[in-house]
Amino acid sequence: MGDTHSDTNERAASKRMGFVAPALLAGFLVLVVAVGVLCLVEYRSLPDNVGRVLTAEEQADVIAENSSLTDYVFLSPNADFPREEPITRITVHHMAGDLSLEELGNRFANRDRRASSHYAIDSAGNVALYVEEKNRAWTSSNRDNDERAVTIEVANDQVGGDWHVSDAAFDKLVELIVDICERNGITEFTYTGDDNGTLTTHNMFNDQTICPGPYLSGRLGELANAVNSRL
């Protein structure tokens, strides 16, 4: 009797496993298909000028809708299209490196990095556009700020230490911010040291970063004054 009972249990367990294994496999396949569909939908929802080299005419069209100071365009897929709030702030970041505009653009083109900025300025004072102003870049570790801000990465001509920024980059930063303010109706550029001002920084929203670095942080009041003198 013991052997018969054991055989019956084993057959029942085997039968149950026969049902469970296909069910698990089917569930896994459904999950894979769902993820694939979501990825496909996400890629299809991107504007057709994102994530590829643009023709000269296409670049001119993009620049016409953004800052005329732009020298280089490579639009990142890491953004929300479009932003949900009007532009009322500008957020300054540093690259934590002396990257070329092309190098930074390649990093922002990587979907896995989940990061981007609207503009960047290299150490020579050249300007790149990675996300159009009408869209939300993923820059500040804070969705609410990024919805309202145009974000700018600035190259460091000194890596480490105070993370120094070249005079050419700082001067272009002033010029670019003036241009952004004028086109978006920002009549006063204020630095309050917190997120109540028009000028915000990455470390206001993430206490794990020193961005924009000691050098730029020490010149934020000067930056605001320089911009206001031109508005």
C-alpha positions in Angstrom: 0.0 0.0 0.0 2.9 2.4 0.9 4.4 1.9 -2.6 1.1 2.4 -4.4 0.4 5.6 -2.4 3.9 6.9 -3.2 3.5 6.1 -6.9 0.2 7.9 -6.9 1.7 11.0 -5.3 4.7 11.0 -7.7 2.3 10.8 -10.7 0.2 13.6 -9.3 3.3 15.8 -8.7 4.6 15.0 -12.1 1.2 16.0 -13.6 1.2 19.3 -11.8 4.7 20.0 -12.9 3.6 19.3 -16.5 1.1 22.1 -16.2 3.3 24.5 -14.2 6.3 24.4 -16.6 4.4 25.4 -19.7 2.5 28.1 -17.7 5.8 29.6 -16.5 7.2 29.5 -20.0 4.1 31.1 -21.4 4.2 33.8 -18.8 7.9 34.6 -19.5 7.2 34.8 -23.3 4.3 37.2 -22.6 6.6 39.4 -20.5 9.3 39.4 -23.2 6.8 40.4 -25.9 5.3 43.1 -23.6 8.7 44.6 -23.0 9.5 44.5 -26.7 6.3 46.2 -27.6 6.9 48.9 -25.0 10.5 49.5 -26.3 9.2 49.6 -29.9 6.5 52.1 -28.9 9.0 54.3 -27.1 11.4 54.4 -30.0 8.6 55.1 -32.5 7.4 58.0 -30.3 10.7 59.8 -30.6 11.0 62.7 -33.0 12.6 61.6 -36.3 15.5 64.0 -35.8 16.6 62.4 -32.6 19.6 60.0 -32.2 21.1 60.5 -35.6 23.4 62.8 -37.6 21.4 65.6 -39.1 21.8 67.2 -42.5 23.0 70.8 -42.6 19.4 71.9 -43.4 18.0 69.9 -40.5 20.5 71.4 -38.1 19.7 74.9 -39.3 16.0 74.3 -38.7 16.7 73.0 -35.1 19.0 75.9 -34.3 16.3 78.4 -35.6 14.0 77.1 -32.9 16.6 77.2 -30.1 19.7 79.3 -29.5 21.4 80.9 -32.5 24.7 80.5 -30.5 24.6 76.7 -31.2 27.7 75.4 -33.0 26.9 71.6 -32.9 23.7 69.6 -32.8 23.2 66.0 -31.9 19.8 65.4 -30.3 19.6 62.9 -27.5 16.7 60.3 -27.0 17.0 60.8 -23.3 14.3 63.4 -22.9 10.5 63.9 -22.6 8.8 65.2 -25.7 7.5 67.8 -25.1 8.0 69.3 -21.6 4.9 69.9 -19.5 5.7 73.3 -17.9 6.9 76.7 -19.2 10.5 77.6 -19.0 11.2 79.7 -15.8 14.6 78.6 -14.7 18.1 77.8 -16.0 20.2 75.1 -14.3 23.9 75.2 -14.5 26.0 72.0 -14.3 29.6 71.1 -14.9 30.8 68.2 -17.0 33.3 66.9 -14.3 35.7 66.7 -17.2 37.1 68.5 -20.2 35.0 66.7 -22.8 34.5 67.7 -26.4 30.9 68.5 -27.5 31.0 65.3 -29.6 32.1 63.1 -26.7 29.3 64.4 -24.5 26.8 64.0 -27.3 27.9 60.3 -27.6 27.3 59.8 -23.9 23.9 61.4 -24.0 23.0 59.2 -27.1 23.3 56.1 -24.9 19.8 55.1 -23.7 21.1 53.2 -20.7 22.7 56.4 -19.2 19.3 58.0 -18.8 20.9 61.4 -18.9 21.1 64.5 -21.1 21.1 68.3 -21.0 19.8 71.0 -23.3 23.1 72.6 -24.0 26.8 72.2 -23.3 29.7 74.6 -23.6 33.3 73.3 -24.1 36.4 74.9 -22.9 36.9 76.9 -26.1 33.4 78.5 -25.7 31.6 76.4 -28.3 28.0 75.5 -27.7 26.2 72.2 -28.4 22.5 71.5 -28.4 21.4 68.0 -27.3 17.7 68.5 -26.3 15.5 71.2 -27.8 14.2 73.7 -25.3 10.6 72.7 -25.9 11.5 69.2 -24.5 12.5 68.2 -21.0 16.1 67.1 -20.6 17.0 64.6 -17.9 19.7 66.5 -16.0 19.0 67.6 -12.4 17.9 64.5 -10.5 14.6 66.4 -10.1 11.7 66.1 -12.5 10.0 69.3 -11.3 13.1 71.4 -11.9 13.8 69.8 -15.3 10.3 70.5 -16.4 10.8 74.2 -15.8 14.5 74.6 -16.6 16.9 74.9 -19.5 20.0 72.9 -18.4 23.6 73.7 -19.4 26.7 71.5 -18.9 30.0 73.5 -18.8 33.3 71.9 -19.4 36.1 72.0 -16.8 39.6 72.9 -18.0 40.9 71.6 -14.7 39.9 68.1 -13.7 39.5 67.8 -9.9 40.4 70.4 -7.4 38.1 73.4 -7.8 36.9 72.1 -11.2 38.0 75.3 -12.8 36.2 76.6 -15.9 37.9 78.6 -18.7 37.2 82.3 -19.2 35.9 81.5 -22.7 33.4 79.0 -21.3 32.2 81.3 -18.5 31.8 84.2 -20.9 29.8 82.0 -23.3 27.7 80.8 -20.4 26.7 84.4 -19.7 25.9 85.0 -23.4 23.9 81.8 -23.7 21.8 82.5 -20.6 21.0 86.0 -21.8 19.8 84.5 -25.1 17.7 81.9 -23.3 16.1 84.4 -21.0 15.3 86.9 -23.7 13.6 84.3 -25.9 11.6 82.8 -23.0 10.5 85.9 -21.3 12.7 85.7 -18.2 13.1 89.4 -17.3 15.2 88.9 -14.1 17.8 86.2 -13.5 18.0 85.6 -9.7 20.4 83.5 -7.6 19.0 82.8 -4.1 21.1 79.8 -3.1 18.1 77.6 -3.3 15.4 76.5 -5.8 13.4 79.7 -5.3 15.7 81.5 -7.7 15.7 81.6 -11.5 19.2 80.2 -11.4 19.4 76.6 -10.0 22.1 74.0 -9.7 22.3 70.2 -9.6 23.4 70.0 -6.0 20.2 71.8 -4.9 18.3 68.7 -5.8 20.9 66.0 -5.1 23.1 66.1 -2.0 25.3 63.4 -3.3 26.9 65.7 -5.9 29.0 68.8 -5.8 27.9 69.8 -9.3 28.5 72.5 -10.6 31.8 72.3 -8.6 33.5 74.8 -6.3 34.7 77.2 -9.0 31.3 77.8 -10.7 29.5 77.6 -7.4 31.7 80.5 -6.2 30.7 82.6 -9.2 27.0 82.1 -9.3 26.2 85.5 -7.9 28.6 87.1 -10.4 26.9 85.1 -13.2 23.5 86.3 -12.2 24.7 89.9 -12.1 26.4 89.6 -15.5 23.2 88.2 -17.1 21.0 90.9 -15.5 23.2 93.7 -16.7 22.5 92.6 -20.3 18.8 91.8 -20.0 
